[in-house]
Amino acid sequence: MQHILDGVRGLLDRGEGLWLADGEGAAPAGTAVVGTSGSTGEPKRVVLRRDALVAAARAAEERLGFAATWHLALDPRYVAGLMVLVRGLLGDGVAEAGPDLATLRPREGRNAVSLVATQLYRALTSPGTTRALAAFDAVLVGGAALAPGLRARAEAVGIRVIETYGMSETCGGVVWDGEPLPGIGVKLGGASGPGRAEVVGRIGLTGPTLFDGYLGRPELTAEVLRDGAVLTGDRGHLAPDGRLVVDGRLDDVVQSGGVNVDLAAVRAAAAALDPETAVLAVDDDEWGARVVLVATGGTLDDWRDRLRPALPAVCLPRRLVVVDRIPRGPGGKPDGAALTARVTRS
């Protein structure tokens, strides 16, 4: 980690380029080049300006209301881990916690950490790690939707959870608990503004934290970066209080038996029972698309019975694949390619 930390210092202090993506290359001066996790499609190399990284860190500090020591529990080659380093170097320092949180110890003063939901879930099985997290001033959780039940369990033991939403192209999570950070705007379906509960559509994010583009891929950049906004692959709506609610990915709705099935709803219901689950759809001659649940245990009948109170019958999984552990990318999201390959082999 030390060489990456030194590279981030060089970027912040002297405007040096920082290459963090897989493979060989050189980052343009004053930028960091990171890879996407590749959970949905081909990984890309994202160019983030120093000013955008600093703006994201300053906006986080403004929202928190304090500078903190940031504890690194995520891969710093990807944007969530990189932002921990940037926030820490611009704040009160960086400490290493490890992906299993084995060395997580709060320091004197304020402390913050970024996790994915799986890390939080596992931390709650360890009394020592739970106590350590409860001593932190902020525990950011991102990478995938956070099940309400998991959040409630964490908050019940004193953990100060903040659910974040964003992407590599926005310097990580820039919407916290549904509220954009200072300077960040949300556009839905071409409209924007607070209190617009009727506005639904593709989520776009604006502000000073946007990426410069995909390295060497101007056509793809033009598809995503439009009119000063990054167009995400997600759909959402604004709640009556103006908070952003992420409904799922644009491509998460499939037809099964002639009926639309929202995979995001199935995924949320399964995650509420066990975060170590994943949901996908595969082509099926009979149904058109068959909903598949990937889990670390149980039977299909058992899972269907447990999910029945939360889902209509048509949305219940029609197949179960049991694995030792859900494959995940470095950002914590289920690895779509690995899951598809595993389901195909079964």
Summary of the structure (lengths in Angstrom):
residues: 346
radius of gyration: 20.0
end to end distance: 37.6
largest distance: 60.9
contacts: 1174
relative contact order: 0.11
helix: 31%
strand: 31%
